Amino acid sequence: MSESRKKSRRRRSFDDLAELTPIEKSIAKYLRLRCPTKKGVLMGMQVVYFNGSKAVECLTESKWSSISTKPTNNGKIPICFSSKHDAVQMLRKFLDHEMCRRVIKVYKGTNVISEVNEDTSQSNTPSATRQRKNKPKENVSATVESPAVEDDSKEKTKKKKFKFELHGDQMFVDSPNDFYVWIYSPTTIKHYIIGGLLVIGCIGVCLFPLWPTQVRTGVYYLSITLASLLGALLSLAFLKYIIFAMIWLMTMGKIRFWFLPNLTEDVGFFESFVPLYVVNAPTKAKKIKEIIHENEQGDEEKNISEEANDLEEENKRQRLADDGFEVLSKDELEIK
């Protein structure tokens, strides 16, 4: 019931909004075409997003602004923006009319919960046990330092992949860390030209029997070559997975050989044939990482056993002290 009420309220609020004036529509079209944008992914779909601060700068530098550094206004165009606050209010109006939506950047492979748990576990343990845990790790990492540094530098150079999710608070904020996805897509002259060419092409295909014989034979051979090219690409894609499965089974999963790895990826035509092959075999660096991981696990087990022994000794001493016995260390016994 609560969700249905929320939806009905949203519909009512959207219906109660006043329609945009022709000047506001022209401003929205100007912002959509002039504001710098980038491509991203939202809910599995490719979208175009922009930055909040750059959108405000785009409006303040437009011909509708009185604080623009460029002399674009000749006095005939009405002034709509006398400060950044006016630009923010206009962008909030566009957001209310669902021309754009506020989103959050979510990076792939971020384990925030695990990091928090590690920090809390370290804070609960005493300082002596922390030093015991950290000492063997430093010794092991010091022996193999150069390959680890190279791997870290390679990982830093790689760009982090991210996707977008809708923000819970749909409100425009003038901040470089806030991002917005465009939903409004105005029709431009380019769209009209493409639509006209498609109509002319459809009419030309319908008049195919009236074409000259030489043109018809040329189109026939061209269609055969395109069909053969498509069949060759499909056969290469099928062969790619067969080769991978054969090598993977022969090596018991140790070697992963990919022939034309970018053939079925979302890249350009020429980029799909580069590189020719990729071999993911276990290297020395991976083996060294596995050895370090095994040593770390062994050191952690040793530290846990030592902590357990220390706790047992403390419990025994506490019980003896409660019973009235005097607990002495080895040094105190030698002195006595």
Secondary structure, 3 states (H helix, E strand, C coil): CHHHHHHHHHHHHHHHCCCCCHHHHHHHHHHHHHCCEEEEEECCEEEEEEEHHHHHHHHHCCCCECCCCCCCCCCCCCCCECCHHHHHHHHHHHHHCCCEEEEEEEECCCCHHHHHHHHHHHHHCCHHHHHHHHHHHHHHHHHCCHHHHHHHHHHHHCCCCEEEEECCCCCCCCCCCCEEEECCCCCCHHHHHHHHHHHHHHHHHHCHHHCCHHHHHHHHHHHHHHHHHHHHHHHHHHHHHHHHHHHHHHCCCCCEEEECCCCCCCCCCCHHHCCCEEEECCCHHHHHHHHHHHHHHHHHHHHHHHHHHHHHHHHHHHHHHHHCCCCCCHHHHHHC
